[in-house]
Amino acid sequence: MAQGYGSLDGDNGVPFYGKSLSTVEEDKDAVNNCVHTNDQRQNGKEVRECDNEDSNQKQKVKGPYWFTIVIILYGIAIFFSFVHSTDRRRASENTRISSDPESFNSDSNSNKNATEEEEEFDYIIVGGGPSGIIAAVSLARQLQSEFPKGNVLLLESGTASQSAVLTNLERKRQLSMEERVVKNHQMYMEQLFVQPSRQQGLNEFDIPLLWSGVASSTGDSSGANHHHWPIQRTLLARAVGGCGVHNAMIYVRSLPTDYERWNVSGWTWDNILPIYKSMEAYDSSVLEFPSFWSAETNSPSKLKQATQWRGFHGPIRTVPAGRTLDSIAPLFVQSCIAKGIPLAARGFNDPTPERRVGAGYYDFNFRDGVRDSIASTFLAPNRKQKLWPIDGSDATHLTIPDNLIIRTGATVKRVLVDKDGPDGSPVAIGVEYFDERIGHMHASMLKSAKHIEKLTKRPPEVILAGGAILTPQILMNSGIGEKGTVADIPGVGKNLQDHPFVAVAFRLQLDVAAQAPSVYTVAEEMEEYFDAVSKLRETSTDPSVANELGSFGTAGFSAGAFLRSPWADENPDLQLTVFPRVIEPHIMHRDRRPSNVTSQNQYEDPISQQRVPKRIPAMLVTIALLTPEARYEVKDAQKRTLFEGEHMASWNAFAKRLQFRVPSIELPSNKKEYLSEMDIKRLAWGLEEVRRIQSNPPLSFATTEEVYPGAEVRDASLLEFIKKDHLPNSHWVGSTKMGPESDPTSVVNEELKVKGVDALRIVDAGVIPLVPNGNTHSTVCVIAMRAVQLILSGSPKKTKPSV
């Protein structure tokens, strides 16, 4: 199925944009004589260059009577199509929000085109990140089994992704790759001294070790080929797969106590654990555990206990940090033990909070030495991967449903809402988005609810999966939010949470620093990596092949710790991540920016202007706050001007080109500081604890002085450093929080339905009421899968807006 097209000619696979070109059987030869290409369009419509002489001749042969009948039937069809589309257009116009001419210079023609080219779907999913992909593929699969004509549309603004995903979508004609993307990828790989014939079909999103460079990159000056959204205070992916294609691939589950804190009906550990298990394909065969894990920890009883909460047959492969550990990891863990910090359960994924506390190695999502993301699993599955079972049944092999249409380069501006739905309340009927391939706005609509409910017993829906930053902006563009014209929901954009962090760095001894890859060895190591990937793809029976992947088959780090500060409850409130080099992407992104650029954005330009020293071999430890009191909010782009400063001129052009002004992350109006005093105290204690760990051997033998922020930064100066130099983790949640009908601050109910608007649901991280204990990626995947269960369970009860 061709990406971005409403239907396909069943015989020759020729794509048609928008509505399918319906013809009677006798006219099919005439249609086949047309030259029909994607590049030949006028005002968003294809140009068909037909052999008029041959077509006229065919019509003469058929005779005047048949020709008259065809014209009459065609006229009737056009009339009813016009009446139907006019009704839908009138409904959508009820909430039309005009583009800001200062920002977008939109004209009436583009708005007209947005409603002329209409298509209808059972489900429209906005956002091609992990949650959107899970929802789209799972719902399309279910429709295939119960309703052959059912279809699902997935819209994603970005076009970048992992190599196999791009190849698969291009093969299925669901991706229009810009030539610039291909050239940039080739240049990137050539900079790593890799010949095209040796790349094994991989790109920079695939190779685990390259994640930090990809995540921290700023793109070209035009922003045209950028895989990040131009939003300050965060690194937000704009790609097929979302942040799942550039994160650190850490797999850390939320704890049962997280769901107790949420206190939302239907969201308990008993509901969630089966989803975690169905998602995971845990494989510990690649790891030889270090000797400091005791025999008791590795005992058969402990391993049997782990099988009760681990998954082994799901689609996402989870592996412990492999045999190729970075040189700092074991030293850090041993120094933690020397200081009296316990060993945590392997991977930090035991559901008991006490067994998470301590030091250890992370679990990661790798497969055959390559990033195993939701995008690669669901959109480019290989023969080894299994299908995610919706109903808990045995897994089967993954395939992409034929009834799923994926459109990249499609930036959704707003949800189209009929204010006067069938029962008098607002109802979502479609979405409006800017299509980069044709250069104007476009509308895709939901099918008639009455017709669909007769066939599937469930109403069609618009499902938002844009993430905690972009989904609130789409809602506000649609008249849904505080004092909204469609639904007054004050909580939209509020309650935005993260895991803010600070960092400390220590210089490495030269003999330790020499153990890492250098410019002199990188080419050879990458050659060995590609050879190992090739072997693993051919056979997975020999685990020892994983040893040959080297550091390129890892995230470049392995160790971490979860600690309880003096102010913590039973749950850890601090997370340490140990990098053998300064490769944390938020720090890299910050330190690349000129120090003389002035801005009020403390994340982009810290007030202190302090930087980690460059060209010094140093290890880095980040200290993240897991239970912050700090809150931001997503501010409506329509209520502010475009980006200030000459250095953001390219992003202004970016926003105008997409006809979508990105929101900003701001402090609530009643707050002057982000971190509370308690937040700062906890982070200060955590940083001092890292210093105490580093002072113990063997880590103290491998490191020398503290180079950031500096040993002299203590007491009051340390508190000031944290206040000014804390950074985001881009673990954003909470801006469309889930809660009961009685909660005036919630945006969606326990079934993730937007309050006060029918046929509209949110399935991304924004619905999480309180940020989970640890990295958020696995929890976001669980949210999406739980949403699919709720959708398929039947027609949910109607919701009312908060008063």
Order of alpha helices (4+ residues) and beta strands (2+ residues): beta-beta-alpha-beta-beta-alpha-alpha-alpha-alpha-beta-beta-alpha-beta-alpha-alpha-alpha-alpha-alpha-beta-alpha-beta-alpha-alpha-beta-beta-beta-beta-alpha-beta-beta-beta-beta-alpha-beta-alpha-beta-beta-beta-alpha-alpha-beta-beta-alpha-beta-beta-alpha-beta-alpha-alpha-beta-alpha-beta-alpha
